[in-house]
Amino acid sequence: MNDIDFYNGMERNREFDAKRQAQADYAYTKELKRLQNDHPTPTNNPTMLPDIYARLEALEHRIEKLEGMITRSPFVVVNNENVSAMTAITLSDDQFKKFMSNLI
């Protein structure tokens, strides 16, 4: 064997490695695209952004409404056995229905 044979062998190895790397890159890119399409995110699907913002705004509005109802509510509902109060609070059926309708 002479230097030309070594050189040709190294060239064949480089070509083989380049083909393997290209196949691996293609498989990686293909799988990445498949995963991104299965789980769209706002970055790869800009049409979803207005819907997401609208839903967030609606949720924030509902939370603010509930906060206002709780702070202005004349009665308190407690479901904890560890809470003790000097006065027991009871609601009639009509008051309870009104309370629940305000929450909903």
C-alpha positions in Angstrom: 0.0 0.0 0.0 1.2 3.4 -0.8 0.1 7.0 0.1 -2.5 7.1 -2.7 -4.3 4.0 -1.2 -4.4 5.6 2.2 -5.6 8.9 0.8 -8.4 7.1 -1.3 -9.4 5.1 1.8 -9.7 8.3 3.9 -11.8 9.9 1.2 -14.2 6.9 1.1 -14.5 7.1 4.9 -15.2 10.9 4.7 -17.9 10.3 2.1 -19.4 7.4 4.1 -19.4 9.6 7.3 -21.0 12.5 5.4 -23.8 10.3 4.1 -24.5 8.9 7.6 -24.5 12.4 9.1 -26.9 13.6 6.4 -29.2 10.6 7.0 -29.2 11.4 10.8 -29.9 15.1 10.2 -32.8 14.3 7.9 -34.3 11.8 10.4 -33.9 14.4 13.2 -35.5 17.2 11.2 -38.4 14.9 10.0 -39.1 13.8 13.6 -38.9 17.4 14.9 -41.4 18.6 12.3 -43.8 15.7 13.2 -43.6 16.5 16.9 -44.2 20.2 16.3 -47.2 19.4 14.2 -48.6 17.1 16.8 -48.4 19.8 19.5 -48.8 23.2 17.9 -47.5 26.1 19.9 -48.1 29.8 19.3 -44.7 30.2 17.8 -45.3 27.8 15.0 -49.1 28.5 14.7 -49.6 32.3 14.9 -53.3 31.9 14.2 -53.8 30.5 17.7 -52.5 33.7 19.4 -55.8 35.7 19.3 -57.8 32.8 20.6 -55.4 32.3 23.5 -55.4 35.9 24.4 -59.2 36.1 24.2 -59.5 33.1 26.5 -57.0 34.5 29.0 -58.9 37.8 29.0 -62.2 36.1 29.6 -60.7 34.1 32.5 -59.2 37.2 34.0 -62.6 39.0 33.8 -64.3 36.0 35.5 -61.7 36.0 38.3 -62.0 39.7 38.9 -65.8 39.3 39.0 -65.5 36.5 41.6 -63.1 38.6 43.7 -65.6 41.4 43.7 -68.4 39.1 44.7 -66.4 37.6 47.5 -65.3 40.9 49.1 -68.9 42.3 48.9 -70.6 39.1 50.0 -72.6 39.5 53.3 -72.1 35.8 54.1 -69.2 33.4 54.4 -69.1 29.7 53.5 -66.5 27.7 55.3 -65.8 24.0 54.7 -63.1 23.4 57.2 -63.5 21.5 60.5 -60.7 23.4 62.1 -62.4 26.8 61.8 -64.3 27.9 64.9 -66.6 30.9 65.0 -68.5 32.6 67.8 -71.7 32.7 65.6 -72.8 29.9 63.4 -73.8 31.1 59.9 -76.7 29.4 58.2 -78.4 30.2 54.9 -81.9 29.5 53.9 -82.5 27.6 50.7 -83.3 30.9 48.8 -80.2 32.6 50.1 -78.1 29.6 49.2 -79.6 29.5 45.7 -78.9 33.2 45.3 -75.3 32.7 46.5 -74.7 29.9 44.0 -76.3 31.8 41.1 -73.9 34.7 41.9 -70.9 32.4 41.8 -72.0 30.9 38.5 
